[in-house]
Amino acid sequence: MPESTLPPLTQRVAVGCATVFGIGRLRPGPGTWASIAAGVVAWAAIPMLPVGMITGVLLAGVVASTLLGLLSAPAAMRHFGSGDPAPVVIDEVAGTWLAIALIPASTLASAPLVGVLLAVLCFRVFDIAKPWPVGWFERLPGAIGIMADDLAAGAVAGILATALLH
């Protein structure tokens, strides 16, 4: 295991954030587990939000999880000794929330379960298959590459989910 320059507690917190507090250690399919967890959080939050706030709250989650991923992924990469370790799933959270956020708020408010399920399913298809341009973003270096391909998959998935719902 590569040595970290971070203090032990900071290293553990960073790895915990990157793995979404251990969800990334679930098998099989840690990315799928993280997408499901992100979907459940969104599905639970949507009915509690005024329609006019749904998209903003989801996008705030995308920004927060993306920043957290960019900050925590380098420590996790060192910890796991890999350029894109499978247990790092904060990128799936960001991508899933982006896919959901791109569905119109009125649609999410009227059919939250259908909207979230479709967004999660579309996101997983694009995240796993990595068609162009999603796969291109994966080639970017370090934490940027880890996060960018999932955000691209989330954008394409959100557009497709919206089209399918309308």
Backbone as JSON, one array per atom type, in Angstrom:
{
  "sequence": "MPESTLPPLTQRVAVGCATVFGIGRLRPGPGTWASIAAGVVAWAAIPMLPVGMITGVLLAGVVASTLLGLLSAPAAMRHFGSGDPAPVVIDEVAGTWLAIALIPASTLASAPLVGVLLAVLCFRVFDIAKPWPVGWFERLPGAIGIMADDLAAGAVAGILATALLH",
  "N": [[0.85, -1.18, 0.0], [0.74, 2.11, -0.98], [2.54, 4.75, 0.59], [1.1, 7.4, 2.47], [1.11, 10.97, 2.56], [-0.52, 12.28, 4.18], [-1.84, 12.97, 7.47], [-2.73, 10.18, 9.59], [-5.52, 10.17, 10.48], [-6.7, 12.07, 8.79], [-6.24, 10.83, 6.34], [-7.85, 8.52, 6.66], [-10.4, 9.71, 6.85], [-10.56, 10.91, 4.32], [-10.47, 8.64, 2.63], [-12.77, 7.41, 3.57], [-14.71, 9.27, 2.72], [-14.34, 9.15, -0.08], [-15.08, 6.53, -0.58], [-17.67, 6.67, 0.05], [-18.36, 6.3, 2.76], [-17.86, 3.58, 3.07], [-19.58, 2.25, 1.32], [-18.46, 1.77, -1.14], [-17.01, -0.5, -0.73], [-18.69, -2.6, -0.87], [-19.72, -5.62, -2.45], [-21.12, -7.56, -5.1], [-20.36, -5.07, -7.62], [-19.73, -2.2, -6.67], [-20.14, 0.43, -7.63], [-22.75, 0.36, -8.53], [-24.14, -0.07, -6.14], [-23.56, 2.36, -4.88], [-24.83, 4.15, -6.62], [-27.48, 3.36, -6.27], [-27.81, 4.0, -3.56], [-27.47, 6.81, -3.71], [-29.66, 7.39, -5.31], [-31.76, 6.62, -3.61], [-31.48, 8.51, -1.56], [-32.04, 10.87, -2.99], [-34.66, 10.29, -3.87], [-35.98, 10.17, -1.4], [-35.67, 12.8, -0.57], [-36.92, 14.44, -2.48], [-39.88, 14.59, -2.23], [-40.03, 16.18, 0.02], [-39.26, 18.67, -0.67], [-40.01, 21.95, -1.95], [-41.31, 22.29, -5.26], [-39.93, 24.2, -6.8], [-37.4, 24.13, -5.71], [-36.23, 21.68, -6.07], [-34.47, 20.99, -8.29], [-32.32, 22.77, -7.8], [-31.41, 21.93, -5.25], [-30.62, 19.31, -5.83], [-28.59, 19.85, -7.71], [-26.84, 21.26, -6.07], [-26.04, 19.16, -4.47], [-24.67, 17.68, -6.41], [-22.52, 19.42, -6.98], [-21.33, 19.55, -4.42], [-20.67, 16.81, -3.93], [-18.97, 16.38, -6.07], [-16.85, 18.18, -5.56], [-16.02, 17.09, -3.12], [-15.23, 14.59, -4.04], [-13.09, 15.29, -5.75], [-11.32, 16.25, -3.87], [-10.96, 14.08, -2.1], [-10.36, 11.78, -3.6], [-7.57, 11.62, -4.47], [-6.21, 10.78, -2.09], [-7.45, 8.33, -1.66], [-6.67, 6.99, -3.96], [-3.94, 6.72, -3.47], [-4.13, 5.18, -1.14], [-5.37, 2.78, -2.03], [-3.66, 2.11, -4.03], [-4.06, 2.49, -6.79], [-5.01, 3.89, -9.97], [-7.68, 4.38, -10.53], [-9.48, 3.38, -8.32], [-11.75, 0.72, -7.62], [-13.29, 0.82, -5.18], [-13.7, 3.56, -4.83], [-16.37, 5.54, -4.97], [-17.64, 7.95, -4.88], [-17.83, 9.4, -7.15], [-19.85, 8.1, -8.58], [-22.04, 8.83, -7.04], [-22.15, 11.63, -7.53], [-22.57, 11.6, -10.33], [-25.01, 10.19, -10.53], [-26.76, 11.89, -9.12], [-26.6, 14.1, -10.82], [-27.8, 13.09, -13.15], [-30.43, 12.73, -12.21], [-31.04, 15.36, -11.48], [-31.28, 16.61, -13.94], [-33.72, 15.9, -14.91], [-36.88, 17.35, -15.36], [-38.12, 19.32, -12.65], [-40.86, 19.36, -12.12], [-41.7, 16.92, -13.16], [-40.26, 15.16, -11.53], [-41.44, 15.8, -9.09], [-44.07, 14.93, -9.47], [-43.82, 12.23, -10.08], [-41.76, 10.83, -8.4], [-40.5, 8.32, -7.84], [-40.5, 6.9, -10.29], [-39.03, 8.7, -11.92], [-36.53, 8.82, -10.55], [-35.75, 6.09, -10.56], [-35.53, 5.6, -13.34], [-33.53, 7.45, -14.04], [-31.35, 6.48, -12.5], [-31.04, 3.91, -13.62], [-30.47, 4.56, -16.35], [-28.12, 6.02, -15.9], [-26.39, 4.03, -14.85], [-26.15, 2.34, -17.07], [-24.8, 4.02, -18.95], [-22.53, 4.62, -17.45], [-21.3, 2.16, -17.11], [-21.06, 1.12, -19.76], [-19.71, 3.16, -21.06], [-19.85, 4.79, -23.54], [-18.76, 6.92, -26.3], [-19.18, 10.33, -25.58], [-18.4, 9.67, -23.02], [-16.45, 7.72, -22.27], [-14.13, 9.0, -23.14], [-13.63, 10.99, -21.23], [-12.81, 9.51, -19.07], [-10.17, 9.06, -19.48], [-8.81, 11.26, -18.6], [-6.41, 12.63, -16.3], [-5.89, 11.38, -12.93], [-7.85, 12.47, -10.14], [-9.59, 14.11, -11.52], [-10.21, 12.69, -13.86], [-11.45, 10.48, -12.67], [-13.78, 11.65, -11.65], [-14.88, 13.05, -13.88], [-15.77, 11.29, -15.98], [-18.0, 10.09, -14.86], [-19.65, 12.27, -14.39], [-20.09, 13.02, -17.01], [-21.44, 10.72, -17.89], [-23.67, 10.96, -16.25], [-24.81, 13.33, -17.24], [-25.53, 12.6, -19.9], [-27.24, 10.48, -19.29], [-29.25, 11.79, -17.81], [-30.36, 13.43, -19.79], [-31.33, 11.49, -21.58], [-33.12, 10.1, -19.88], [-34.98, 12.14, -19.36], [-35.99, 12.55, -21.95], [-37.2, 10.05, -22.36], [-39.18, 10.12, -20.44], [-40.86, 12.06, -21.35]],
  "CA": [[0.0, 0.0, 0.0], [1.59, 3.31, -1.03], [2.53, 5.58, 1.78], [0.41, 8.68, 2.33], [1.73, 12.1, 3.24], [-1.54, 12.85, 5.06], [-1.92, 12.37, 8.8], [-3.59, 8.99, 9.53], [-6.95, 10.46, 10.6], [-7.1, 12.75, 7.56], [-6.24, 9.79, 5.31], [-9.04, 7.69, 6.87], [-11.57, 10.52, 6.51], [-10.58, 11.05, 2.86], [-10.86, 7.34, 2.06], [-14.18, 7.23, 3.92], [-15.51, 10.11, 1.82], [-14.22, 8.63, -1.45], [-15.83, 5.27, -0.65], [-19.01, 7.0, 0.56], [-18.45, 5.69, 4.08], [-17.79, 2.13, 2.98], [-20.43, 1.67, 0.27], [-17.58, 1.33, -2.21], [-16.42, -1.81, -0.4], [-19.71, -3.63, -1.1], [-19.54, -6.41, -3.66], [-20.5, -7.09, -6.33], [-20.81, -3.81, -8.18], [-19.78, -1.08, -5.74], [-20.71, 1.61, -8.27], [-24.21, 0.2, -8.55], [-24.61, 0.17, -4.76], [-23.48, 3.8, -4.62], [-25.9, 4.79, -7.39], [-28.74, 3.05, -5.59], [-27.85, 4.82, -2.34], [-27.7, 8.2, -4.12], [-31.04, 7.45, -5.76], [-32.64, 6.56, -2.43], [-31.4, 9.82, -0.89], [-32.78, 11.83, -3.82], [-36.07, 9.91, -3.83], [-36.5, 10.56, -0.09], [-35.65, 14.26, -0.43], [-37.78, 15.13, -3.46], [-41.2, 14.96, -1.72], [-39.92, 17.15, 1.11], [-38.82, 19.95, -1.21], [-40.9, 22.64, -2.88], [-40.94, 21.99, -6.64], [-38.96, 25.17, -7.27], [-36.09, 23.91, -5.1], [-35.74, 20.31, -6.33], [-33.3, 21.0, -9.16], [-31.23, 23.46, -7.12], [-30.88, 21.08, -4.18], [-29.89, 18.21, -6.47], [-27.35, 20.39, -8.29], [-25.94, 21.54, -4.94], [-25.47, 17.85, -4.12], [-23.7, 17.35, -7.45], [-21.34, 20.25, -6.75], [-20.69, 19.13, -3.16], [-20.05, 15.49, -4.07], [-17.86, 16.52, -7.01], [-15.72, 18.77, -4.83], [-15.55, 16.09, -2.15], [-14.5, 13.58, -4.8], [-11.81, 15.84, -6.21], [-10.44, 16.39, -2.7], [-10.7, 12.81, -1.41], [-9.88, 10.71, -4.5], [-6.11, 11.38, -4.45], [-5.83, 9.98, -0.91], [-7.94, 6.97, -1.89], [-5.81, 6.41, -4.99], [-2.72, 6.29, -2.77], [-4.49, 4.11, -0.19], [-5.66, 1.54, -2.75], [-2.59, 1.84, -4.98], [-4.65, 2.37, -8.12], [-5.38, 5.15, -10.6], [-9.14, 4.54, -10.43], [-9.86, 2.22, -7.5], [-13.18, 0.35, -7.62], [-14.02, 1.28, -3.99], [-14.0, 5.0, -4.9], [-17.7, 5.63, -5.58], [-18.2, 9.3, -4.74], [-18.12, 9.81, -8.52], [-21.18, 7.57, -8.92], [-23.03, 9.68, -6.36], [-22.24, 12.87, -8.28], [-23.18, 11.32, -11.63], [-26.41, 9.82, -10.33], [-27.52, 13.09, -8.77], [-26.7, 14.93, -12.01], [-28.83, 12.49, -14.02], [-31.74, 13.03, -11.61], [-31.24, 16.82, -11.51], [-31.62, 17.05, -15.29], [-35.14, 15.64, -15.15], [-37.63, 18.52, -14.88], [-38.59, 19.23, -11.27], [-42.29, 19.02, -12.1], [-41.78, 15.47, -13.39], [-39.79, 14.49, -10.31], [-42.43, 16.03, -8.03], [-45.28, 14.16, -9.71], [-43.5, 10.81, -10.14], [-40.36, 10.74, -7.96], [-39.93, 6.97, -7.92], [-40.25, 6.6, -11.71], [-37.94, 9.55, -12.38], [-35.26, 8.41, -9.94], [-35.38, 4.76, -11.07], [-35.09, 5.71, -14.72], [-32.23, 8.14, -14.05], [-30.33, 5.56, -11.98], [-30.83, 2.87, -14.62], [-29.75, 5.16, -17.48], [-26.77, 6.36, -15.47], [-25.57, 2.82, -14.74], [-25.86, 1.88, -18.43], [-23.77, 4.86, -19.54], [-21.31, 4.53, -16.65], [-20.66, 0.86, -17.37], [-20.73, 0.97, -21.19], [-18.79, 4.26, -21.38], [-19.79, 5.18, -24.96], [-18.24, 8.27, -26.51], [-17.93, 10.9, -25.1], [-18.17, 9.31, -21.61], [-15.16, 7.04, -22.15], [-13.02, 9.93, -23.36], [-13.36, 11.7, -19.98], [-12.15, 8.59, -18.15], [-8.72, 9.12, -19.75], [-8.2, 12.41, -17.94], [-5.58, 12.13, -15.2], [-6.19, 11.5, -11.51], [-9.2, 12.68, -9.6], [-10.42, 14.73, -12.56], [-10.7, 11.59, -14.69], [-12.39, 9.69, -11.87], [-15.06, 12.37, -11.54], [-15.41, 13.57, -15.14], [-16.52, 10.33, -16.78], [-19.31, 9.87, -14.23], [-20.46, 13.45, -14.64], [-20.52, 12.92, -18.41], [-22.48, 9.67, -17.93], [-24.86, 11.53, -15.62], [-25.42, 14.3, -18.16], [-26.17, 11.87, -20.99], [-28.34, 9.71, -18.7], [-30.32, 12.71, -17.48], [-31.01, 13.84, -21.04], [-32.1, 10.33, -22.08], [-34.25, 9.86, -18.96], [-35.97, 13.19, -19.61], [-36.63, 12.25, -23.23], [-38.06, 8.88, -22.19], [-40.32, 10.49, -19.58], [-41.72, 13.02, -22.03]],
  "C": [[0.9, 1.24, 0.0], [1.44, 4.17, 0.2], [1.87, 6.92, 1.5], [1.18, 9.75, 3.08], [0.73, 12.76, 4.17], [-1.45, 12.23, 6.44], [-2.93, 11.21, 8.76], [-5.09, 9.29, 9.61], [-7.47, 11.14, 9.34], [-7.19, 11.75, 6.41], [-7.5, 8.93, 5.44], [-10.32, 8.43, 6.5], [-11.68, 10.65, 4.99], [-11.01, 9.76, 2.19], [-12.33, 7.06, 2.37], [-15.1, 8.05, 3.03], [-15.5, 9.54, 0.4], [-15.01, 7.34, -1.63], [-17.27, 5.43, -0.18], [-19.28, 6.16, 1.82], [-18.6, 4.18, 4.02], [-18.67, 1.5, 1.92], [-19.56, 1.12, -0.86], [-16.9, -0.01, -1.94], [-17.43, -2.94, -0.57], [-19.45, -4.33, -2.42], [-20.81, -7.22, -3.89], [-21.01, -5.71, -6.69], [-20.87, -2.64, -7.23], [-20.37, 0.19, -6.34], [-22.23, 1.55, -8.32], [-24.79, 0.44, -7.16], [-24.61, 1.66, -4.45], [-24.57, 4.55, -5.38], [-27.27, 4.55, -6.76], [-28.88, 3.91, -4.34], [-28.12, 6.28, -2.69], [-29.14, 8.38, -4.59], [-32.03, 7.44, -4.61], [-32.65, 7.9, -1.7], [-32.21, 10.86, -1.68], [-34.28, 11.55, -3.74], [-36.72, 10.32, -2.5], [-36.6, 12.08, 0.05], [-36.68, 14.96, -1.3], [-39.15, 15.5, -2.89], [-41.17, 16.02, -0.61], [-39.58, 18.55, 0.62], [-39.93, 20.62, -2.02], [-40.4, 22.39, -4.31], [-39.84, 22.92, -7.14], [-37.56, 24.98, -6.71], [-35.46, 22.57, -5.46], [-34.45, 20.33, -7.15], [-32.11, 21.65, -8.47], [-30.59, 22.62, -6.03], [-30.08, 19.92, -4.78], [-28.57, 18.7, -7.07], [-26.35, 20.78, -7.2], [-25.28, 20.24, -4.47], [-24.43, 17.4, -5.13], [-22.41, 18.13, -7.22], [-20.59, 19.78, -5.51], [-19.99, 17.78, -3.31], [-18.88, 15.52, -5.06], [-16.64, 17.11, -6.32], [-15.14, 17.79, -3.82], [-14.75, 15.0, -2.86], [-13.14, 14.07, -5.26], [-10.81, 15.96, -5.06], [-10.05, 15.05, -2.09], [-10.12, 11.72, -2.31], [-8.36, 10.54, -4.49], [-5.65, 10.54, -3.26], [-6.28, 8.53, -1.09], [-7.1, 6.26, -2.95], [-4.5, 5.92, -4.36], [-3.02, 5.1, -1.86], [-4.66, 2.77, -0.9], [-4.6, 1.18, -3.79], [-3.08, 1.68, -6.41], [-5.03, 3.74, -8.65], [-6.87, 5.43, -10.56], [-9.67, 3.35, -9.64], [-11.37, 1.98, -7.5], [-13.91, 0.83, -6.36], [-14.34, 2.78, -3.98], [-15.3, 5.15, -5.68], [-18.37, 6.99, -5.39], [-18.54, 9.85, -6.13], [-19.48, 9.3, -9.0], [-22.28, 8.38, -8.26], [-23.23, 10.97, -7.16], [-22.95, 12.65, -9.62], [-24.65, 10.97, -11.53], [-27.24, 11.05, -10.02], [-27.63, 14.04, -9.96], [-27.78, 14.4, -12.95], [-30.22, 12.82, -13.5], [-32.04, 14.51, -11.73], [-31.66, 17.32, -12.88], [-33.06, 16.72, -15.69], [-35.91, 16.84, -14.61], [-38.21, 18.28, -13.48], [-40.05, 18.86, -11.2], [-42.51, 17.53, -12.32], [-41.35, 14.72, -12.14], [-40.81, 14.64, -9.18], [-43.66, 15.15, -8.22], [-45.02, 12.65, -9.73], [-42.06, 10.58, -9.69], [-39.75, 9.36, -8.13], [-39.59, 6.62, -9.37], [-39.07, 7.41, -12.22], [-36.59, 9.1, -11.85], [-34.83, 7.05, -10.48], [-34.85, 4.83, -12.49], [-33.72, 6.4, -14.81], [-31.11, 7.22, -13.57], [-30.02, 4.48, -13.01], [-30.05, 3.42, -15.82], [-28.32, 5.49, -17.1], [-25.89, 5.11, -15.42], [-25.2, 2.29, -16.13], [-24.72, 2.69, -19.03], [-22.46, 4.79, -18.76], [-20.57, 3.23, -16.92], [-20.19, 0.75, -18.82], [-19.69, 2.0, -21.65], [-18.71, 4.57, -22.89], [-19.18, 6.57, -25.08], [-19.38, 9.24, -26.26], [-17.57, 10.49, -23.67], [-16.79, 8.69, -21.43], [-13.96, 7.95, -22.33], [-12.64, 10.61, -22.05], [-12.62, 10.82, -18.97], [-10.63, 8.64, -18.32], [-8.04, 10.32, -19.13], [-7.45, 11.92, -16.7], [-6.21, 12.31, -13.81], [-7.64, 11.66, -11.15], [-10.13, 13.31, -10.63], [-11.01, 13.65, -13.46], [-11.71, 10.72, -13.96], [-13.76, 10.35, -11.85], [-15.69, 12.68, -12.89], [-16.22, 12.56, -15.93], [-17.9, 10.06, -16.18], [-20.22, 11.08, -14.39], [-20.95, 13.46, -16.09], [-21.62, 11.86, -18.55], [-23.77, 10.18, -17.32], [-25.57, 12.51, -16.52], [-26.17, 13.59, -19.28], [-27.38, 11.09, -20.45], [-29.52, 10.61, -18.36], [-31.08, 13.18, -18.7], [-31.87, 12.7, -21.58], [-33.31, 10.07, -21.2], [-35.36, 10.89, -19.18], [-36.71, 12.93, -20.91], [-37.6, 11.07, -23.1], [-39.3, 9.19, -21.36], [-41.29, 11.44, -20.27], [-42.02, 12.54, -23.39]]
}
